C-alpha cells in the first residue's frame, strides 16, 4: 500500500512541480495545489497534519461524487470541503499504481496548458 513517500516520489516526477515547505507534503504546479497532506481540524484542538491522508484535486463535483460513492473505502470528505473539487484519500488503502493515476490526473487538471 502507499504512503507519503510514494506521494512525494510520484508528484516530484511530474513536470514543473514545486513542493511547498510544510509539516507534511504540499505539491503545486503553476501555483495551484494538486495534492497535499490532510490538515485535520478538531473543535477546540490544534490542527493536525495527517500524512497518511492525501487531499487530491478532482476537478468538479461530479468526479468527486463518483469517487466518494464508488470507492468509499478509499475516499472521503468533510464539511470543510463541501462544494470544493477535493477528496481525501486513505493512503494505506490504495496501491501505488492507482495512486500514480490519481496524482497524475490531479496534476493534469491543475497544470496550465503551457506547462504540459
C-alpha positions as CSV (number, residue, x, y, z in Angstrom):
1,X,0.0,0.0,0.0
2,X,1.0,3.6,-0.5
3,X,2.4,6.2,1.9
4,X,3.6,9.8,2.0
5,X,7.0,8.9,0.4
6,X,5.1,7.4,-2.6
7,X,3.1,10.7,-2.9
8,X,6.3,12.7,-2.8
9,X,8.1,10.5,-5.4
10,X,5.2,10.4,-7.8
11,X,4.4,14.2,-7.5
12,X,8.0,15.2,-8.0
13,X,8.4,13.1,-11.1
14,X,5.8,15.3,-12.9
15,X,7.0,18.3,-14.8
16,X,7.2,21.8,-13.1
17,X,6.1,20.5,-9.7
18,X,7.1,22.5,-6.6
19,X,6.9,21.2,-3.1
20,X,5.9,23.8,-0.6
21,X,7.5,23.7,2.8
22,X,5.1,22.1,5.2
23,X,4.8,19.6,8.1
24,X,3.6,17.0,5.6
25,X,3.6,17.3,1.9
26,X,2.2,20.0,-0.4
27,X,2.7,19.9,-4.1
28,X,1.8,22.6,-6.6
29,X,2.1,23.2,-10.3
30,X,1.7,26.7,-11.8
31,X,1.0,28.0,-8.2
32,X,-2.0,25.7,-7.9
33,X,-2.2,22.8,-5.4
34,X,-3.0,19.4,-6.7
35,X,-2.1,17.1,-3.8
36,X,-1.3,17.8,-0.1
37,X,-1.4,16.3,3.4
38,X,-4.8,16.5,5.1
39,X,-4.9,19.3,7.7
40,X,-7.3,17.6,10.1
41,X,-9.2,20.1,12.3
42,X,-10.9,19.1,15.5
43,X,-13.1,21.5,17.5
44,X,-11.1,23.2,20.3
45,X,-7.8,21.5,19.3
46,X,-4.8,22.5,17.2
47,X,-4.8,21.4,13.5
48,X,-3.0,18.1,12.9
49,X,-1.3,17.4,9.6
50,X,-2.2,13.9,8.5
51,X,0.5,12.4,6.2
52,X,-1.5,9.2,6.0
53,X,-4.3,11.0,4.1
54,X,-3.8,12.9,0.9
55,X,-6.1,15.7,-0.3
56,X,-6.5,15.5,-4.1
57,X,-7.9,17.9,-6.6
58,X,-10.5,16.2,-8.7
59,X,-11.8,18.9,-11.0
60,X,-15.5,19.0,-10.3
61,X,-18.4,17.9,-8.1
62,X,-19.4,15.0,-10.5
63,X,-16.0,13.4,-10.3
64,X,-15.9,14.0,-6.5
65,X,-19.2,12.2,-6.0
66,X,-18.2,9.4,-8.4
67,X,-15.1,8.7,-6.3
68,X,-16.9,9.0,-2.9
69,X,-19.8,6.8,-3.9
70,X,-17.8,4.3,-6.0
71,X,-14.9,3.7,-3.6
72,X,-15.9,4.8,-0.1
73,X,-13.1,2.5,1.4
74,X,-10.5,4.8,-0.3
75,X,-12.1,8.3,-0.5
76,X,-13.9,10.5,2.0
77,X,-14.7,14.2,2.5
78,X,-15.6,16.5,5.4
79,X,-17.8,19.6,5.8
80,X,-14.8,21.8,5.3
81,X,-14.5,20.5,1.7
82,X,-18.2,20.8,0.8
83,X,-18.6,22.3,-2.7
84,X,-14.9,22.1,-3.3
85,X,-13.5,19.8,-6.0
86,X,-11.4,17.9,-3.5
87,X,-11.4,14.4,-1.9
88,X,-9.4,12.8,0.8
89,X,-7.6,9.6,0.1
90,X,-6.6,7.0,2.7
91,X,-3.1,6.2,1.5
92,X,-2.8,2.9,3.4
93,X,-5.7,1.5,1.3
94,X,-4.5,2.4,-2.2
95,X,-1.9,0.7,-4.2
96,X,0.9,2.7,-5.8
97,X,-0.3,2.2,-9.4
98,X,-3.7,3.7,-8.5
99,X,-2.0,6.5,-6.5
100,X,0.1,7.3,-9.6
101,X,-3.0,7.6,-11.7
102,X,-4.8,9.8,-9.2
103,X,-1.8,12.2,-8.6
104,X,-1.2,12.4,-12.4
105,X,-4.8,13.2,-13.1
106,X,-4.8,15.9,-10.4
107,X,-1.6,17.4,-11.9
108,X,-3.2,17.4,-15.4
109,X,-6.2,19.3,-14.2
110,X,-4.2,21.9,-12.4
111,X,-1.2,22.4,-14.7
112,X,-1.5,25.2,-17.3
113,X,-1.5,24.0,-20.9
114,X,1.8,25.8,-21.4
115,X,3.4,23.5,-18.9
116,X,2.1,20.2,-20.1
